[in-house]
Each structure stands twice: as C-alpha cells, then as structure tokens.
C-alpha cells in the first residue's frame, strides 16, 4: 500500500474536496492539520518545493501538488495506479 500524506486546514474547501476524492478511492492517508499545528507548515513548504497553499499531497514521499493536481491526475485515469490500486 502506498503511503499517502495530505497537509490541510479545516477551513479549506480544496482540502475537503481532495480528501473526498481520496476517501472515494478507499485509500488511507495521514492528514497533517497546519492550522492546529502551525509548526508543520515549514516542513510542508520544504517538502512541496516552496508551495505554501493547502492542500499539499504526497504519495510515497513524492509531491503531487494540490487539489487541482490531484483531480487532473484522476481525469487522466492515472490516479488509481499512482495510489497502488491498479
């Protein structure tokens, strides 16, 4: 099973949309809430090559970007394979 991590904020609609897609795929992920734990944000920015917005999504440690990127991968039909569901 792939390790999926997502940095979020509870006030972020894009975060909710990204989690909804991942939940719909039936995958387990680790969520890091940067609002309740702001010390996580510098690590997120570093891991995401300077990206400061949430969500930031990582699959097996590789940054795939945010919500729009996640949905774009889904539209190409490649998300299931990327999530290890092929």
C-alpha positions, 0 to 999 in steps of 0.5 A: 500500500502506498503511503499517502500524506495530505497537509490541510486546514479545516477551513479549506474547501480544496482540502475537503474536496481532495480528501473526498476524492481520496476517501472515494478511492478507499485509500488511507492517508495521514492528514497533517492539520497546519492550522492546529499545528502551525509548526508543520507548515515549514516542513510542508513548504520544504517538502512541496518545493516552496508551495505554501497553499493547502492542500499539499499531497504526497504519495510515497514521499513524492509531491503531487501538488494540490487539489487541482493536481490531484483531480487532473491526475484522476481525469487522466485515469492515472490516479488509481495506479499512482495510489497502488490500486491498479 
